[in-house]
Amino acid sequence: MLRIEAFQVAELINVKKFKADFTGKPFYASLYEAFYAQEHGKYMYVLNYGVVVFANLSDIEKSDFIKFLRAYMEKPVEGEFKEDLLVEVDTERKLTFNYNSVTVPKLDEKRIRIIMLNTAQSVAMELYEKLGYDILERLFKLRPGVGKARQGADFPYQSAQVHRPDAQY
């Protein structure tokens, strides 16, 4: 069984600078991401949109890695944005997705990277959802009429300003 944990630690990570300074050689890398496969089935994935993903690392190893990664973060994220996933290998079963787990018939570095990437995207969506709500809340404070319309009160526009297909002009 493989335990995958994804953390949104910042809004941006400078992956290019990180790869230049980190001593490990990536299994897969691009301008936007770096995936590392280490001994004893340990994996790390750093993505430029501020997410780091771990597989089979101890809490101390994860904490130390995140501390090292702070030098490459821009706009660290407040609060906890985390996603967990268990990966099970069963050669008798087909690919099966559950809420917090996935069962695969075979597991290699390429499949692990894809699973970790999907987990990273899931945790990133949580942050983007929060950022979107924060923007809406600020908008509602600036434009009280918009907030009232959202809460089911009077629509802030007169009916003549709204185009209706059945209206006679």
N, C-alpha and C positions, 0 to 999 in steps of 0.2 A: 504494500500500500504506500502511496506517495501523497504527502500532505503539502498542498500548495497554499501559500498565503501572499496576498497582494496588498500593498499599502500605498495610498496616495500620500506622498510626503511633501510635495511641492506642486506649484502650478507648472514649473518647467525645470528640467534637469539638462545641463550642458553635457550631452553624451560625448561629443567630440573631445572635449577637454578631459572628461572622466576617463575615456579609453586611453588617452595619452598618458595619464598618470597612474592608472591601475596596472598592477604587475601581471595579472592574469591574462591569458590569451583567450579571446572570445571564440566560442564555437560558431557563432553567427553574429555578424555586426553590420550595421548600416549607419548612415548619418543620424538616424533617429532612435536606434536601439542597440543594445549589446546583450547577448545571451552567453552565459558562462556555464560550462559543464565541468564540475570538479570531481575529485576522487570521492569514492563512497556514495555515489548517487546524489550528490548535492548540486543544486542549480540556482543560479541567480540571473535575473533579467532586469535590466535598467532601460526605461523608456523615456523619451524626451518630454512627454506630457506629464512628468512628475510622479510616475509610478515605478515602484520596485517590487519585484515578485521573487519569492523564495520557495525552494522545494527541499525538504529534508535538512534544513539548517536548524541548529539549536537557537533558543531565544537569545543567548549571549552572542552567537555569531551574527544573528540578524541585527541586534542592537549595535554591535561594533561596525557592521557594514553601513548601517544608516548614519552613524556618526561620521564615518569616512565620507559618505556621500554628501553631507551637508555643505561641503566646500563647493559643490557643483550645482546646488539648488538655487532657484530664484523663486521668490514668494513662497516660503514654506507654508504649508497648510495647517490651520488650527483645527483642532478636533480630530476624531479618529475616523478615517475612511479605510475600511479593511474588508477584504473578501477572502473566504476560506473555501477550499475545494479538496475533496478526497478523490484520488485516482486509484482505482482498483484494476488489476489485471486478471482477466479470466479468459483463457484461450477457448473455452467452450461457448462463450456468449459473444453476440455482436456488440457493436458500439451502443451503449445505453447511457442516456443522460437522466439524472435525477436532480433534485433541487440543489443539494450541496455536494454532489458526487457525480463521477462519470466512471463507467466501466469500459475498458478497452480490451480487445483480444491480444494486442501486442503493444509494447511500450519501448520507444527509443528516443534519442535526443530530439529528433524532428517533431515527433508527436508531443513530447513534453513541452517544447517551445511553443507550439500552437495552443496547447491547453493553457499554458502560462500567459500567453498573449491575450486569449479570450478572457481570462480571469482579470488581467490588468485593465482591459477595456470595460469590464463590468464595474470595477471600483472607480474608474475614472468617470463613468456616467453618473455615479452618486455625487461626485464633486460638481460636475456640470449642472446637475439638477439643482443643487444648493445655490450655486452661483446665479442660475437663472431666477430662482425665487428671490434671492437677495436683490437682484436688479428690479424685479417687479415690485417688491416692497418699497424700494427707494422711489420708483416711479409713482406709486400710489401716494406716497408722502408729498411728492412735488405737485401732483395733479390730483387733488382730492376727488374731483368728479369721476376720474377713472376708477378710483377705489370704490366709490358708491355703485357704479355700474357693475363692477365685479361682484359686489355683495347682493345684487338683485334689486337695488334701488332704481330710481328713475334713470333712464338712459340719458347721458349728458348732451345728446344731439337732438335737434328738432327733427321731426319726421320728414320735413321737406329736404333736409340735408342728406337723407339716406335714400339711395336708389332702390326702388322696389320694382320688380319686373311687371307687376300688375297695375302699377300706378299710371294715371293719365297725366301727361305733361302738356 
